[in-house]
Amino acid sequence: MSLPSVSDYSILEKIGSGSYATVYKAFKKNGSKEVVAIKCVDKSTLSKSAIDNLITEINLLKILKHRHIVEMRDFFWDDGHIYIVMEYCDGGDLSSFIKRKHKLPENVCRKFLQQLALALRYLRSHEVCHMDLKPQNLLLTKKPQLTLKVGDFGFAQYLSSQEKKFTIRGSPLYMAPEMLLQHKYDARVDLWSVGVIMYECLFGKAPYSSSSFQELAEKIKDQRPIEQLPKGCHVSSECKALLMSLLKHNPNERITFEEFFSHDFLDLVHAPTQDNYDKAVALVQRAVKLDTEKNHREAFHLYCDALRYFIPLLINEPDPQRKKALRLRVNDYIKRAERLKQVCYEDGTEKTGSSATSDGKTERPLNKSGSLDRNAHNDLRVLSRSTTGMKDALEIGEVGELYLAEGNYALALEKFQSSLSVLVPLLGKEPPGHRRELLLKQIQLWMKMAESTKGLLATMDIEDTQQGSAESQEQCTIQ
C-alpha cells in the first residue's frame, strides 16, 4: 500500500489507524526536519457526529498546551483529507507498554498516574472532560525520560456541554457504568476510566475483561464485585484505597476530582514544578540554619521535607547537566539527613538511656528523635492501659521508631501509619486532661516522624526510577 503525499512533509510509515483516520510518522522537509505524527482524516467517511468531534478536537488542541498532553503543531486540509500534525511520541502507547511488561511495579504505576492526574487537573482548569481515557490514548515519550502524554481528544467535551448527555462515547472496556448503561452522566466518567487504567497497569488486565460487549454490559449491569487483589499480587494500602475509590459503580460514591488530586498515593503536592523547586530550596536553607544552631531534630525534619520535593524534580529533570548537578546536591542532603538521624538517636540514648517497663519489655525513649521524654512517655503508657487499643498502638509506634533508626523506612512508615490510625480517632474521643495532652503531643511527633520517613523513603525512588526508565527505553517499541 502506497503512502500518501502531504505537502511540506515526507511520510515515513503508518503507525496507527482508527475508524475514520490513519496516523503516519513523518518529518518536515524544510527547517528542523522535526519528526511528527500526522493524523490523516478521510473527509468522505465522516458522519455529522464525526465532523463535530473533529472540530471540537482541533479547537481544543489549539488551546491545550501542557507537558502531559500531546501537542498539536499544525492542521490543514485538501480536497479529500484533513491533516492534524501532532507531536511524535517515540515510546508507543501505554497499552503496548503494559503488554510487553505484563504488569507494572507500583512505583512505575504511581509515576504514570501522577502524570495523568496533572494532565486531568489542567483539563479541569479549562473545563474539559476527555471522555475516552484508555491505555491506547496515553502515549509515551522515551527521551530524556519516560513520560506519559494524553492524546486523542476526538470525544472530548466542555463540561458545560455534556451535563445531560446520554450518548455512549469511548471504548466499552474503559467506559463508566453510567455511560455504558445509558444513564445520565457527567465528568466523573473520566475517574472510572482512570481506575480501570490503574487496575490494568498494576495487574495486567482490566477489571471486567470480557469476550464480547454483551458480556461486559452484563457484568456492569449486575454490578459484579471487582477482584480487589488478584492472586499473588500485593499493593500498598494507599494504592489499594485509591483504586477502589475510583472503581465505584455509583458515581455519587466515586472519589471526587478534588479528592483524587489530593490523594496521598499520587502526592501531587510534591510534583516537579518550579514552585516546588523554590519550596525545596527554602526548606534546605532553613535546615542548614538550624543545623548550624545544633537543632538537630528540626534540621533533620526539614532536610527530609526538602527531599520530598527535590527527588521528583531530580527524577524528571530533562537536562543532563542540570540533572547531574542536582543529583550531587540531593546526595549531600540525603547524607546529612541520615547523619542527623543518627545524631538524634545517639543524643536520645545518651541522655535518657534504656529502661525496662513493669512487663519486662525494653523501652527506648528517644526524646531527640521524636518520642516524648522518658517520664512523659512512661506516664502515657501507664495511663493508656485503661483504654482498649491505645497501649498496643503506642507499642506499634515505638516499633516504627526502631525501624526508622535501622533504616527500614518502608516498615517504619507502615508502623507509624498503623499506630496513628488508632491513636488519632482515640484523641477525638479523649476528654480534656493530662492524658489528652500527652497523647496529642505523641501523635504530633509521630506524624512528623512519618512525614520525615516518607522523605527518606523517597530517596529509594531515584535508583528504582532510573533502572525502570533504562529498562523501559530498551523495551518500548515505536508505534
C-alpha positions in Angstrom: 0.0 0.0 0.0 1.5 3.3 -1.1 1.9 6.1 1.5 0.0 9.4 0.9 1.7 12.6 -0.3 1.4 15.5 2.1 2.7 19.0 1.2 5.8 20.1 3.2 6.1 16.7 4.9 7.8 13.4 4.0 5.7 10.4 5.2 7.9 7.6 6.6 5.5 4.9 7.8 2.0 4.2 9.0 1.9 3.9 12.8 -1.8 3.6 13.6 -5.4 3.7 12.4 -8.9 4.3 13.6 -12.5 4.3 12.4 -12.0 7.4 10.2 -8.3 8.4 10.5 -4.9 6.9 9.8 -1.8 8.1 11.6 1.6 8.4 10.0 5.1 9.1 11.1 6.6 11.9 9.1 9.2 14.7 9.1 9.1 18.3 7.9 11.0 18.7 4.6 12.4 22.1 5.4 13.9 23.6 8.5 14.5 21.5 11.6 13.5 18.1 10.0 11.4 17.6 13.1 9.7 14.1 13.3 5.9 14.4 13.8 2.8 12.3 13.7 0.2 13.2 11.1 -3.4 12.2 11.7 -4.9 11.9 8.2 -8.8 12.0 8.1 -10.7 10.9 5.1 -13.4 13.5 4.6 -15.6 11.2 2.6 -16.1 8.8 5.6 -17.1 11.5 8.1 -20.6 11.4 9.6 -22.2 14.5 11.1 -21.2 13.5 14.6 -17.6 12.6 13.4 -17.3 16.1 11.9 -18.5 17.7 15.2 -16.0 15.6 17.1 -13.1 16.6 14.8 -14.0 20.3 15.0 -14.1 20.0 18.8 -10.8 18.2 18.9 -9.0 20.7 16.7 -10.4 23.7 18.7 -9.4 22.1 22.0 -5.9 21.2 20.8 -5.3 24.8 19.7 -5.8 25.8 23.4 -4.4 22.9 25.4 -0.6 23.2 26.0 0.7 21.0 28.8 3.7 18.8 29.3 1.5 15.7 29.7 -0.9 16.4 26.7 0.1 15.6 23.2 0.7 18.9 21.4 -0.9 19.8 18.0 1.7 21.5 15.8 -0.4 22.4 12.8 -3.5 21.4 10.8 -4.6 21.9 7.2 -6.7 20.2 4.5 -7.1 19.5 0.8 -10.0 18.2 -1.3 -10.1 14.8 0.2 -8.5 14.9 3.6 -7.9 16.8 6.9 -4.5 16.6 8.4 -3.6 17.2 12.0 0.1 17.4 12.7 0.9 16.2 16.2 3.9 15.9 18.5 5.5 12.5 17.8 5.7 10.2 20.8 8.5 7.7 20.3 7.6 5.3 23.1 4.3 4.0 21.6 1.3 3.8 23.9 0.6 2.6 27.4 -1.3 -0.4 26.2 1.7 -1.8 24.3 3.9 -1.0 27.2 1.7 -2.9 29.7 1.5 -5.9 27.3 5.3 -6.0 27.0 5.9 -5.7 30.7 2.8 -7.9 31.7 2.2 -5.7 34.7 3.9 -2.6 36.2 5.6 -2.1 39.6 3.6 0.1 41.9 6.2 2.9 41.7 6.0 3.0 37.9 2.2 2.9 38.1 2.4 5.9 40.5 4.6 7.9 38.1 2.2 7.3 35.2 -0.9 8.1 37.4 0.8 11.3 38.7 1.4 12.5 35.1 -2.2 11.5 34.0 -3.5 13.4 37.1 -1.5 16.5 36.2 -3.0 16.4 32.7 -6.5 15.9 34.1 -6.1 18.8 36.6 -5.1 21.0 33.7 -8.1 19.9 31.6 -10.4 20.6 34.6 -9.0 24.1 34.8 -10.1 24.5 31.2 -13.5 23.0 31.8 -12.7 20.0 29.6 -13.7 16.3 30.0 -11.7 13.8 27.9 -14.5 11.1 27.7 -12.2 8.4 26.1 -9.4 7.7 28.5 -7.8 4.3 27.9 -4.2 3.0 27.6 -4.2 3.2 23.8 -4.8 7.0 24.1 -2.0 7.5 26.6 1.2 7.9 24.6 4.8 7.7 25.8 8.0 9.5 25.0 11.3 7.9 25.9 13.7 10.8 25.9 15.0 12.4 28.1 12.9 10.1 30.4 9.8 8.1 30.1 6.9 10.5 30.1 3.1 9.9 29.6 1.0 12.2 27.4 -2.8 12.2 27.0 -3.8 12.1 23.3 -6.9 11.6 21.1 -9.4 14.3 22.1 -12.0 13.1 19.5 -14.6 12.5 22.1 -13.7 15.4 24.5 -16.3 17.8 25.6 -16.5 21.0 27.5 -18.1 20.3 30.9 -21.0 22.7 30.3 -21.9 20.9 27.1 -22.2 17.4 28.4 -24.3 17.8 31.6 -27.4 16.0 30.1 -25.8 13.7 27.6 -26.8 10.1 27.3 -24.7 9.2 24.2 -22.2 6.3 24.5 -18.7 7.7 23.9 -15.4 5.9 24.1 -14.3 2.3 24.5 -16.6 -0.1 26.4 -13.9 -1.7 28.4 -12.9 1.6 30.0 -16.4 3.2 29.9 -18.1 4.2 33.2 -21.1 2.1 34.1 -23.5 5.1 34.0 -22.4 5.8 30.4 -22.5 2.1 29.3 -26.0 1.7 30.7 -27.1 5.0 29.0 -27.9 6.7 32.3 -27.2 10.4 32.9 -23.5 11.0 33.3 -21.0 13.8 33.8 -17.3 14.4 34.1 -16.9 11.7 36.7 -16.8 9.1 33.9 -13.1 10.1 33.5 -12.4 8.9 37.0 -13.8 5.5 36.4 -11.6 5.2 33.3 -8.6 6.2 35.4 -9.4 3.4 37.8 -9.6 0.8 35.0 -6.3 2.1 33.6 -4.7 1.9 37.1 -6.0 -1.6 37.6 -4.6 -2.7 34.2 -1.2 -1.2 35.0 -1.0 -3.0 38.3 -2.4 -6.4 37.4 -2.0 -6.6 33.6 -5.7 -6.9 32.9 -8.9 -4.8 33.1 -11.2 -5.5 36.0 -14.1 -6.5 33.7 -12.2 -8.2 30.9 -14.8 -9.8 28.6 -15.0 -11.6 25.3 -18.0 -9.5 24.0 -19.7 -6.2 24.6 -22.8 -8.1 25.8 -20.8 -10.0 28.4 -19.2 -6.8 29.6 -22.5 -5.0 29.8 -24.0 -7.8 31.8 -21.1 -7.7 34.3 -21.6 -3.9 34.7 -25.4 -4.1 34.9 -25.1 -6.8 37.6 -22.5 -4.7 39.5 -20.3 -7.8 39.9 -17.7 -7.3 42.5 -14.3 -6.4 41.3 -11.4 -8.7 42.3 -9.5 -6.2 44.6 -6.2 -8.1 44.6 -5.7 -10.9 42.0 -3.9 -13.9 43.4 -0.2 -13.4 44.0 -0.5 -9.6 43.8 0.4 -7.1 46.5 0.0 -3.3 46.6 0.3 -0.7 49.3 -2.8 0.3 51.4 -2.7 3.8 49.8 -2.6 2.3 46.3 -5.5 -0.1 47.0 -7.6 2.7 48.7 -7.3 5.0 45.6 -8.0 2.1 43.2 -11.2 1.0 45.0 -12.4 4.6 45.4 -12.1 5.1 41.6 -13.9 1.9 40.7 -17.3 2.7 42.3 -20.3 1.8 40.1 -22.3 4.6 41.6 -20.8 7.9 40.5 -22.1 9.6 43.7 -19.9 7.1 45.8 -16.9 7.6 43.5 -14.0 9.7 44.6 -14.3 13.4 43.6 -11.7 15.1 41.3 -10.6 17.2 44.3 -10.1 14.1 46.4 -8.3 12.4 43.5 -5.9 15.2 43.0 -5.1 15.4 46.7 -4.8 11.7 47.3 -1.7 10.6 49.2 -0.8 7.9 46.6 -0.4 10.5 43.9 1.3 13.1 46.1 0.8 15.9 43.6 1.8 18.3 46.4 5.4 17.3 45.6 5.0 17.2 41.8 8.1 18.5 39.9 7.2 22.2 39.3 9.2 25.4 39.6 7.1 26.5 42.6 8.1 23.2 44.4 11.7 23.7 43.5 11.6 27.1 45.3 9.9 25.5 48.3 12.6 22.8 48.4 15.4 25.4 48.3 13.7 27.4 51.1 13.4 24.3 53.2 17.1 23.4 52.8 18.1 26.9 53.7 16.1 26.7 57.0 17.6 23.2 57.6 21.1 24.5 57.2 20.4 27.4 59.6 19.0 25.1 62.3 21.8 22.6 61.7 24.4 25.2 62.5 22.4 26.1 65.6 22.7 22.4 66.7 18.9 22.0 66.5 19.4 18.5 65.1 15.9 17.2 65.3 14.2 20.1 63.4 17.1 20.3 60.9 16.5 16.5 60.2 12.8 17.0 59.6 13.4 20.0 57.2 16.0 18.1 55.2 13.5 15.2 54.8 10.8 17.6 53.8 13.0 19.1 51.2 13.9 15.7 49.8 10.2 15.0 49.1 10.3 18.0 46.7 13.8 17.6 45.3 13.6 13.9 44.3 10.7 14.2 41.9 12.5 17.2 40.4 15.6 15.2 40.0 13.9 12.2 38.5 12.0 14.4 36.0 14.9 16.8 35.1 15.4 16.5 31.3 18.7 18.4 31.0 21.6 16.0 31.7 23.9 18.7 33.1 21.3 20.1 35.4 20.3 16.6 36.4 23.9 15.8 37.3 24.3 19.0 39.4 21.0 18.4 41.2 21.9 14.8 41.9 25.2 15.9 43.7 23.2 18.4 45.8 20.5 15.8 46.6 23.2 13.2 47.6 24.6 15.7 50.1 21.1 16.4 51.6 20.5 12.6 51.9 23.8 12.1 53.7 23.2 15.0 56.0 19.7 13.8 56.8 21.0 10.3 57.6 23.7 11.7 59.8 21.3 13.9 61.7 19.0 10.9 62.2 21.9 9.1 63.8 22.8 12.1 66.0 19.2 12.4 67.2 19.1 8.8 68.2 22.5 8.9 69.8 21.6 12.0 71.8 18.4 10.4 72.9 20.1 7.2 74.0 22.9 9.1 75.8 20.5 11.4 77.6 17.8 9.0 78.6 19.2 5.6 78.3 17.0 2.5 78.1 14.9 1.1 80.9 12.7 -1.9 81.5 9.0 -1.5 81.9 7.0 -3.3 84.5 6.0 -6.0 82.0 9.7 -6.7 81.2 9.9 -5.0 77.8 12.7 -2.7 76.9 11.7 0.9 76.5 13.7 3.2 74.2 12.7 6.8 74.9 14.2 8.9 72.1 13.4 12.5 73.1 15.6 14.0 70.5 14.4 11.8 67.6 10.7 12.1 68.0 9.4 10.5 71.2 8.3 12.2 74.3 10.9 12.4 77.1 11.1 9.2 79.2 8.9 10.3 82.1 6.2 11.6 79.9 6.3 8.6 77.7 6.1 6.3 80.7 3.2 8.3 82.0 1.3 7.9 78.7 1.9 4.2 78.6 0.7 3.7 82.2 -2.4 5.9 81.5 -3.1 4.0 78.2 -3.8 0.7 79.9 -7.4 1.5 80.7 -8.3 2.2 77.0 -8.7 -0.7 74.5 -6.1 -0.4 71.7 -4.2 2.6 73.0 -1.4 0.7 74.7 -0.9 -1.6 71.6 -0.9 1.4 69.3 1.8 3.1 71.3 3.9 0.0 71.1 3.5 -0.1 67.4 4.7 3.5 67.1 7.8 2.6 69.2 8.5 -0.3 66.7 8.2 2.3 63.9 11.0 4.3 65.6 13.2 1.2 65.8 12.7 0.6 62.1 13.5 4.2 61.3 16.7 4.0 63.3 17.7 0.9 61.4 16.9 2.5 58.0 14.0 0.2 57.2 11.8 3.1 56.0 9.0 1.2 54.4 8.3 -0.8 57.6 8.8 2.3 59.7 6.2 4.2 57.7 3.8 1.3 57.9 4.1 1.1 61.7 3.7 4.9 62.2 0.6 4.9 60.0 -0.8 1.8 61.7 -0.3 3.4 65.2 -1.7 6.8 64.1 -4.8 5.2 62.6 -5.7 4.1 66.1 -4.4 7.0 68.1 -6.0 9.8 66.1 -9.6 8.6 66.5 -9.0 7.9 70.2 -7.7 11.5 70.5 -11.0 12.7 69.1 -12.9 11.0 71.9 -10.4 11.8 74.7 -11.7 14.3 77.3 -9.6 17.2 78.4 -6.8 16.4 80.9 -3.2 15.3 81.3 -3.6 12.1 79.2 -5.1 14.0 76.3 -2.1 16.5 76.4 0.4 13.6 76.4 -1.5 11.8 73.6 -1.7 14.9 71.4 2.0 15.5 71.8 2.9 11.9 70.9 0.6 12.0 67.8 2.1 15.2 66.6 5.6 13.9 67.0 4.9 10.6 65.2 3.1 12.4 62.4 6.2 14.5 61.9 8.3 11.3 62.0 6.1 9.7 59.5 6.5 12.6 57.1 10.2 12.6 57.5 10.2 8.8 56.9 8.4 9.5 53.6 11.2 11.8 52.6 13.9 9.2 53.3 11.8 6.5 51.6 11.5 8.7 48.5 15.3 8.5 48.2 14.9 4.9 47.1 12.8 6.1 44.1 15.9 7.6 42.5 17.6 4.3 41.7 14.3 2.4 41.1 13.1 5.0 38.6 16.4 5.3 36.8 16.6 1.5 36.5 13.0 1.3 35.4 13.5 4.1 32.9 16.5 2.3 31.4 14.6 -1.0 31.1 11.6 0.9 29.6 13.7 2.5 26.9 15.0 -0.9 25.9 11.6 -2.4 25.8 9.5 0.4 24.2 8.7 -0.1 20.6 8.0 2.6 18.0 4.2 2.5 17.4 
